[in-house]
C-alpha cells in the first residue's frame, strides 16, 4: 500500500495517509479532514469548513429558487392582467352597446302614445285607422325588443361585475403569494 505525505489544512501538521484514504483525523489538532487525491496532487480540507460551505451553497440555492419563483409569479401575473384587462374591455364595450338600446324604450313608448292619439282621432273615418295602428304595432315591437335588450344589458353588467370581482380576488391571491415568497427570501 502506497502512503502519501500531506499537511493538515487546519494546523499544518504533517500527515501520512494511504492513497485510498478519503477521510482522516489530524493527530495534532484533532480536526476531521477530507482527503482528496487528483492525478498530480493530494490535499486535505477541514470537514467543518466543507459543511459550512455546503450549508452556504444550500442557502444560496434556496434564495435563487425563491427569486426564480418570484420572477415566474410576476410574469404570470402580468400576462394574466393583460388577458383580464382585454376581457374586461370587451365586456365593457358589450355593456355600452347594450345600454344603447335603453334609449329605444322611450322612443317606443312615445310611438305608442302617438299611435293611440292618432287612433282615437280616426275612429270615425273609414280606413284611416290603419296608419296609426301600424305605428302602434311598430312601437309595441320596438318596446319589446328594447326590454329584451335592457335585460341583456343587465345580464352583461352583472357578468362584468362578477368578472371584476374574480380579477380582484386573483390579484389578492397574487399579492399574498408574492408577500409569502418575499418573507421566505428574507429568512434565507
C-alpha positions, 0 to 999 in steps of 0.5 A: 500500500502506497502512503502519501505525505500531506499537511493538515489544512487546519494546523499544518501538521504533517500527515501520512495517509494511504492513497485510498484514504478519503477521510482522516483525523489530524493527530495534532489538532484533532480536526476531521479532514477530507482527503482528496487525491487528483492525478498530480496532487493530494490535499486535505480540507477541514470537514467543518469548513466543507459543511459550512460551505455546503450549508452556504451553497444550500442557502444560496440555492434556496434564495435563487429558487425563491427569486426564480419563483418570484420572477415566474409569479410576476410574469404570470401575473402580468400576462394574466392582467393583460388577458383580464384587462382585454376581457374586461374591455370587451365586456365593457364595450358589450355593456355600452352597446347594450345600454344603447338600446335603453334609449329605444324604450322611450322612443317606443313608448312615445310611438305608442302614445302617438299611435293611440292619439292618432287612433282615437282621432280616426275612429270615425273615418273609414280606413284611416285607422290603419296608419296609426295602428301600424305605428302602434304595432311598430312601437309595441315591437320596438318596446319589446325588443328594447326590454329584451335588450335592457335585460341583456344589458343587465345580464352583461353588467352583472357578468362584468361585475362578477368578472371584476370581482374574480380579477380582484380576488386573483390579484389578492391571491397574487399579492399574498403569494408574492408577500409569502415568497418575499418573507421566505427570501428574507429568512434565507 
